[in-house]
């Protein structure tokens, strides 16, 4: 085939077919990503990200030239191969976030295959901008949200106190005396942070200034979001103290959110204006972010359609990816046999227990398969221990173990001490017991908490290692089942914390022999596969 005389329609049809095939291969991941944009307010800006990227590439199309030789496309082909490997690993572990990032890598590789290294240099930042459309995994989102809640609550309370109003803070609960305000997930600031970070990245790209200024413009989006969200919480607290809880509800609450976001944007532009003055350029507000003139001059030249034979290699690789995706789609978890928590004993040694239950709201949030809550008490000593375990037969599609570190700050509790401990005299599945040990406080009340993650025969105390082994075992064992075990005992005002430690230690001696029947280890017999759906 004479590549010089190939009709433009054929060239564009081949690359269009490659792009369409890419979307077919990653269709499930793209659909889930779009669903998140629709249902999760933190990512409602996601629809605009690809549109902005397309516009930025279109403006600079005069700098793009379709390469002809396969050698010039080789870097792009290598990137596609890396992206497809990431996609295959994500498919084996059914981690949609990994598949979504793999989509961006393959898309970048296709761009490099078409336009070569020069094209990658031109399109690097617009393509990198697409990262902002991929939602974070839920466990990162939960951890980030809980930390931002506490920071925003503390700064908001400081603002309220500066207004000469008596206020008391318990974790994420702001106590104004006659009113109590809880800083929930929706008020953590993530709804500002992700859109503002995207906007700050775009502004930094289009801002004329040295790299360090561009970097500071982008990085300033997080402290700016935290500060302004805290200011909003403080203002709401002042309004509620004067005019009641109606000031924190309905239209006014939503309007305050929009107003604060617009104020964040204004402060971002003020920052860029200050940087322009420092650099000696006295730019007006309207000139801070604009398309460079040199882009406009080169944009008049359209891309000359040249057939690059590498497009056939791209199509072949994507067909292999499509075949792999169909194979992985039918892959099902191996689910080990276990006893249901419904049969868990309410008598352990000298401990007598009563079952407790979660409300439907928490069941919907946790998405667990099975759970048990038993409030145990020793009749002769009146010592009490709350035992809770949540079991997941499959931790795919958003159904994952929730760390107590993310949940404890709710309802005013604060973690005053946190460490890991190992008990060599206590064993589970033939291993010395390892637990997270936390002392939590709410006002004058104290509780001692032990918890760990029992995952396919492993005792894990780090939630990030839980995710790593979840990924590893999904590939090597085709299993993603796992559980959380948590023990809580109240600590009296005058009680030594060592006494509470001893209480939980004694309770564990009675508890651990019962757990293996309910929490499967590495050896699974018999086994069966999860039913579709």
C-alpha positions in Angstrom: 0.0 0.0 0.0 1.3 3.4 -0.9 1.2 5.4 2.3 1.7 8.7 0.6 -1.4 8.3 -1.7 -3.8 6.8 0.8 -7.1 8.5 0.9 -7.7 10.7 4.0 -11.0 9.0 4.7 -9.2 5.6 5.0 -6.6 7.0 7.4 -9.1 8.7 9.7 -11.4 5.6 9.5 -8.7 3.3 10.7 -7.7 5.6 13.7 -11.4 6.1 14.4 -11.9 2.4 14.4 -9.0 2.0 16.9 -10.5 4.7 19.2 -13.9 3.0 19.0 -12.4 -0.4 19.7 -10.6 1.1 22.7 -13.9 2.2 24.2 -15.4 -1.2 23.5 -12.5 -2.9 25.3 -12.8 -0.6 28.4 -16.6 -0.2 28.2 -17.4 -1.6 31.7 -14.8 0.6 33.3 -16.0 3.7 31.4 -19.6 3.0 32.3 -18.8 2.6 36.0 -16.7 5.8 35.8 -19.6 7.7 34.2 -22.0 6.3 36.8 -19.7 7.7 39.6 -19.8 11.1 37.9 -23.6 11.0 37.9 -24.1 9.7 41.4 -21.2 11.1 43.5 -21.1 14.9 43.8 -17.4 15.0 44.4 -16.9 13.8 40.8 -19.8 15.6 39.1 -17.2 17.7 37.2 -15.8 14.5 35.5 -17.9 15.0 32.4 -16.1 18.2 31.6 -12.5 16.8 31.9 -12.4 14.9 28.5 -14.2 17.8 26.8 -11.5 20.3 28.0 -8.7 17.8 27.0 -10.2 17.5 23.4 -10.4 21.3 23.2 -6.8 21.8 24.3 -5.5 19.2 21.8 -7.6 20.7 19.0 -6.2 24.2 19.7 -2.7 22.8 19.3 -3.5 20.6 16.3 -1.2 22.7 14.1 1.8 21.3 16.1 0.7 17.7 15.5 1.9 15.6 12.5 0.9 12.0 11.8 4.1 10.0 11.7 4.7 7.5 8.9 7.3 5.0 9.9 6.7 2.2 12.4 9.9 3.2 14.3 8.5 6.6 15.1 5.4 4.9 16.6 7.3 2.4 18.6 7.3 4.4 21.9 3.5 4.6 21.6 3.2 0.9 20.9 5.3 0.2 24.1 3.0 2.4 26.2 0.0 0.6 24.8 1.5 -2.8 25.8 2.1 -1.5 29.3 -1.4 -0.2 29.5 -2.9 -3.5 28.4 -0.8 -5.4 31.0 -2.2 -3.0 33.6 -5.7 -3.7 32.2 -5.2 -7.5 32.4 -4.0 -7.2 36.0 -6.9 -5.0 36.9 -9.3 -7.5 35.2 -7.8 -10.4 37.1 -8.3 -8.6 40.3 -11.5 -6.9 39.1 -10.2 -3.5 40.3 -12.1 -1.0 38.2 -9.8 1.9 39.2 -6.8 0.1 37.8 -8.7 -0.6 34.6 -9.7 3.1 34.3 -6.0 4.2 34.7 -5.1 1.5 32.2 -7.5 3.2 29.8 -5.6 6.5 30.1 -2.3 4.7 29.5 -3.5 3.0 26.4 -5.1 6.2 25.1 -1.8 8.0 25.6 0.0 5.2 23.8 -2.4 5.5 20.9 -1.7 9.2 20.7 2.0 8.5 20.7 1.6 5.9 18.0 -0.2 8.4 15.8 1.9 11.5 16.5 5.2 10.2 17.8 7.3 11.6 20.6 6.8 15.1 19.4 3.1 14.6 19.6 3.4 13.2 23.1 5.4 16.3 24.2 2.6 18.5 22.8 -0.3 16.5 24.3 1.4 15.5 27.6 -0.4 18.0 29.9 -3.8 17.8 28.2 -3.6 14.0 28.4 -2.4 14.1 32.0 -5.4 16.3 32.8 -7.6 13.2 32.2 -6.3 11.8 35.5 -8.8 14.1 37.3 -11.7 12.2 35.8 -10.8 8.9 37.4 -12.5 8.5 40.8 -10.3 7.5 43.8 -10.9 4.0 45.3 -13.5 4.1 48.0 -11.1 3.3 50.9 -8.9 6.3 50.0 -11.9 8.5 49.7 -13.2 7.4 53.1 -9.8 7.9 54.8 -9.3 11.3 53.2 -12.9 12.4 54.1 -12.5 11.4 57.7 -9.3 13.3 58.1 -10.6 16.4 56.4 -13.7 16.3 58.6 -11.6 16.5 61.7 -9.3 19.3 60.4 -12.3 21.3 59.1 -14.2 20.9 62.4 -11.2 22.1 64.4 -10.6 25.2 62.2 -14.3 25.9 62.0 -14.6 25.9 65.8 -11.6 28.2 66.1 -13.5 30.7 63.9 -16.6 30.4 66.0 -14.6 31.0 69.2 -13.0 34.1 67.5 -16.6 35.4 67.2 -16.9 35.2 71.0 -19.2 32.2 71.0 -18.9 29.4 73.5 -18.4 26.1 71.6 -17.1 22.7 72.4 -15.6 20.2 69.9 -15.9 16.4 70.2 -14.3 14.8 67.2 -16.4 16.0 64.3 -19.4 17.2 66.5 -19.6 20.9 67.2 -21.5 21.5 70.4 -23.0 25.0 70.7 -24.9 24.3 73.9 -28.5 24.4 72.6 -27.5 23.0 69.2 -25.1 20.3 68.0 -23.7 20.2 64.4 -22.0 17.1 63.0 -19.5 17.6 60.2 -20.4 14.7 58.0 -18.8 13.4 54.8 -20.7 15.9 52.7 -19.0 18.7 54.7 -15.5 17.3 54.5 -14.5 19.6 51.7 -14.0 16.9 49.0 -16.8 18.4 47.0 -14.6 21.5 46.6 -11.2 19.8 46.6 -11.5 17.6 43.5 -13.1 20.3 41.2 -10.8 23.0 42.5 -7.7 20.8 42.1 -8.8 20.2 38.5 -9.3 23.9 37.9 -6.0 24.8 39.6 -4.1 22.3 37.4 -5.7 23.8 34.2 -5.0 27.4 35.4 -1.4 26.4 36.2 -1.0 25.0 32.7 -2.3 28.1 31.0 -0.6 30.6 33.4 2.4 32.4 32.0 5.1 32.0 34.6 8.0 29.9 35.9 7.4 26.3 36.8 7.6 26.9 40.6 4.7 29.3 40.4 2.7 26.8 38.3 3.4 24.1 40.9 2.4 26.4 43.8 -0.8 27.3 42.0 -1.8 23.7 41.7 -0.6 22.6 45.2 -2.4 25.5 46.9 -5.8 24.1 45.9 -5.7 21.7 49.0 -5.0 24.2 51.8 -7.3 26.7 50.1 -10.1 24.2 50.1 -9.5 23.2 53.7 -9.4 26.8 54.9 -12.5 27.9 53.0 -14.5 24.8 54.0 -13.5 25.5 57.6 -14.6 29.1 57.2 -18.0 27.9 55.8 -18.4 25.5 58.8 -17.6 28.4 61.2 -20.1 30.7 59.5 -22.8 28.1 59.7 -22.0 27.6 63.4 -22.4 31.4 64.0 -25.6 31.5 62.0 -27.0 28.5 63.8 -26.1 30.0 67.2 -28.1 33.1 66.4 -31.0 31.9 64.2 -31.3 28.1 64.8 -30.6 24.9 62.8 -32.5 26.2 59.7 -29.3 28.0 58.8 -27.6 24.6 58.3 -30.3 23.0 56.2 -32.0 23.2 52.8 -31.3 25.9 50.1 -29.2 28.1 52.4 -26.8 25.3 53.2 -26.4 24.5 49.4 -26.1 28.2 48.5 -23.3 28.6 51.1 -21.5 25.7 49.4 -21.6 27.3 46.0 -20.6 30.7 47.4 -17.6 29.2 49.1 -16.5 27.4 45.9 -16.7 30.6 43.9 -14.8 32.4 46.6 -12.1 29.7 46.3 -11.9 30.3 42.6 -11.5 34.1 43.2 -8.7 33.5 45.7 -7.0 31.2 43.2 -7.0 34.1 40.7 -5.8 36.5 43.3 -2.8 34.1 43.9 -2.0 34.1 40.2 -2.3 37.9 40.0 0.2 38.2 42.8 2.6 35.8 41.1 2.3 37.9 37.9 3.3 41.0 39.8 6.2 39.2 41.4 7.5 38.2 38.0 7.2 41.8 36.7 4.2 41.2 34.5 1.3 43.5 35.4 -1.5 41.4 34.0 -5.2 42.1 34.3 -7.4 39.4 35.8 -8.8 38.5 32.4 -5.2 37.9 31.1 -4.1 35.5 33.8 -5.5 32.4 32.1 -5.7 32.4 28.3 -4.7 30.4 25.3 -1.1 31.4 24.3 -0.9 33.4 21.0 1.6 30.9 19.5 -1.0 28.1 19.7 -3.5 30.2 17.8 -1.1 30.9 15.0 -0.2 27.2 14.5 -3.7 26.0 14.9 -4.8 27.1 11.4 -2.8 24.2 9.8 -4.8 20.9 9.8 -3.2 17.5 10.3 -2.1 16.0 7.1 -3.5 12.4 6.9 -0.7 9.9 6.4 -1.2 6.2 6.9 1.0 4.9 9.6 1.2 1.1 9.4 1.4 1.0 13.2 -2.4 1.6 13.3 -2.7 -2.1 12.4 -0.5 -3.1 15.3 -2.7 -0.9 17.5 -5.8 -2.6 16.2 -4.3 -6.0 16.8 -3.3 -5.2 20.4 -6.7 -3.8 21.2 -8.3 -7.0 19.7 -6.2 -9.0 22.1 -7.3 -6.8 24.9 -11.0 -7.2 23.9 -10.5 -11.0 23.9 -8.9 -10.8 27.4 -11.7 -8.7 28.7 -14.3 -11.2 27.6 -12.4 -14.0 29.3 -12.1 -12.1 32.6 -15.7 -11.1 32.5 -16.8 -14.7 33.3 -14.2 -15.1 36.1 -15.8 -15.8 39.4 -14.6 -15.7 43.0 -13.9 -18.9 44.8 -16.0 -18.8 47.9 -14.9 -21.0 50.8 -17.4 -22.8 53.0 -18.0 -21.3 56.4 -20.5 -21.2 59.3 -23.0 -18.3 59.2 -22.6 -15.8 62.1 -26.2 -16.6 62.9 -24.9 -19.6 64.8 -22.1 -17.7 66.6 -22.3 -18.7 70.4 -23.4 -16.1 72.9 -21.6 -17.9 75.7 -17.7 -17.9 75.7 -16.2 -19.3 78.9 -17.5 -17.1 81.7 -18.8 -14.4 79.2 -22.6 -14.2 78.6 -23.7 -12.3 75.5 -26.7 -10.7 73.8 -26.9 -10.1 70.1 -27.2 -6.7 68.7 -28.0 -5.6 65.1 -27.2 -2.9 62.5 -29.8 -0.7 61.1 -30.6 -0.9 57.4 -28.8 2.4 56.7 -25.5 0.9 57.9 -26.1 -2.3 56.1 -26.5 -0.4 52.8 -23.3 1.5 53.4 -21.2 -1.4 54.5 -22.4 -3.9 51.8 -21.3 -6.8 53.9 -22.2 -10.5 53.4 -22.6 -11.5 57.0 -21.9 -9.9 60.4 -22.2 -10.5 64.1 -22.5 -8.1 67.1 -22.6 -9.5 70.6 -22.4 -7.5 73.8 -20.7 -9.8 76.3 -20.6 -9.4 80.0 -19.1 -11.3 82.9 -21.9 -11.6 85.5 -19.5 -11.9 88.5 -17.3 -8.8 87.6 -19.8 -6.8 85.4 -16.9 -6.4 82.9 -18.2 -5.9 79.3 -16.9 -6.3 75.8 -18.5 -5.5 72.5 -17.6 -8.0 69.8 -18.2 -7.2 66.1 -17.1 -8.9 63.0 -18.1 -8.1 59.4 -17.5 -10.8 56.7 -17.3 -10.3 52.9 -17.4 -13.3 50.7 -16.3 -11.1 47.8 -14.6 -7.7 48.1 -15.2 -6.6 44.5 -17.4 -3.9 43.0 -17.1 -1.5 46.0 -17.9 -4.1 48.7 -14.8 -3.8 50.9 -13.9 -4.0 54.6 -14.2 -0.6 56.3 -11.4 0.4 58.6 -12.5 1.5 62.1 -10.0 4.3 61.9 -12.3 6.0 59.3 -15.5 5.3 61.3 -14.3 6.1 64.9 -14.2 9.9 64.5 -17.9 9.9 63.8 -20.3 10.8 66.6 -17.6 12.8 68.5 -15.1 10.1 69.3 -11.4 10.9 69.0 -8.4 8.5 68.8 -6.0 9.6 71.6 -3.6 6.7 71.2 -2.9 4.2 68.4 -0.4 1.4 68.1 0.1 -2.2 66.9 0.5 -5.1 69.4 1.5 -8.7 69.0 0.4 -11.5 71.5 2.8 -14.4 71.3 0.6 -16.5 73.6 -2.5 -16.1 71.5 -2.8 -17.7 68.1 -5.2 -17.8 65.1 -4.7 -20.1 62.1 -1.3 -21.0 63.6 0.0 -17.5 63.8 0.7 -15.1 66.7 -2.1 -12.7 67.0 -1.5 -9.1 65.9 -3.9 -6.3 66.5 -4.4 -2.5 66.2 -4.8 -1.0 69.7 -6.6 2.3 70.0 -7.8 4.4 73.0 -10.7 6.6 72.0 -12.3 9.4 74.0 -15.4 11.4 73.9 -15.5 14.0 76.6 -14.7 12.1 79.8 -15.7 8.7 78.4 -12.9 6.3 77.3 -12.9 3.0 75.4 -10.2 0.6 74.5 -10.4 -0.9 71.0 -8.7 -3.9 69.4 -9.2 -4.6 65.7 -7.5 -6.4 62.9 -8.4 -7.6 59.4 -8.6 -11.4 58.9 -8.0 -11.9 55.2 -7.7 -15.4 53.7 -5.6 -16.8 56.6 -3.6 -13.5 57.1 -3.9 -11.2 60.1 -3.3 -7.7 58.8 -3.2 -4.5 60.8 -2.6 -2.0 58.0 -5.5 -1.1 55.7 -3.3 -0.4 52.8 -1.7 -3.9 53.1 -5.3 -5.2 53.0 -5.7 -3.7 49.6 -2.3 -5.1 48.4 -3.1 -8.6 49.5 -6.6 -8.3 48.1 -5.1 -7.5 44.7 -2.5 -10.3 45.0 -4.9 -13.0 46.2 -7.5 -12.1 43.6 -4.9 -12.9 40.9 -3.1 -15.9 42.5 -5.9 -17.5 44.5 -9.1 -16.1 42.8 -10.3 -15.2 46.3 -11.3 -11.9 47.8 -13.2 -13.0 50.9 -12.2 -11.4 54.2 -13.4 -10.0 57.5 -12.9 -7.3 60.1 -12.7 -8.2 63.8 -13.2 -5.5 66.4 -13.4 -5.6 70.2 -14.4 -2.6 72.4 -14.5 -2.3 76.1 -15.3 0.7 78.2 -12.7 2.2 80.5 -13.8 3.7 83.8 -12.5 7.2 84.7 -10.3 5.9 87.5 -9.5 2.5 85.8 -5.9 1.8 84.7 -5.8 1.2 81.0 -3.7 -1.9 81.7 -6.7 -3.5 83.4 -8.8 -3.0 80.3 -5.9 -4.5 78.2 -6.0 -7.5 80.5 -9.8 -7.8 80.1 -9.6 -7.9 76.3 -6.6 -10.3 76.5 -8.7 -12.8 78.6 -11.7 -12.4 76.3 -9.5 -13.2 73.3 -8.5 -16.5 74.8 -12.1 -17.6 74.8 -12.9 -16.0 71.4 -10.1 -17.1 69.1 -10.9 -20.9 69.1 -14.4 -20.1 67.7 -13.3 -17.8 64.8 -11.8 -20.3 62.3 -15.2 -21.9 61.6 -16.6 -18.5 60.6 -13.5 -16.9 58.9 -11.9 -19.2 56.3 -8.1 -19.4 56.2 -5.8 -20.2 53.3 -6.9 -23.9 53.0 -10.4 -24.0 51.6 -12.3 -27.2 51.7 -14.9 -27.6 50.3 -15.1 -24.6 47.9 -17.6 -23.3 45.4 -17.8 -20.4 43.0 -19.8 -17.3 43.5 -23.0 -17.3 41.6 -23.3 -14.5 38.9 -24.8 -11.3 40.3 
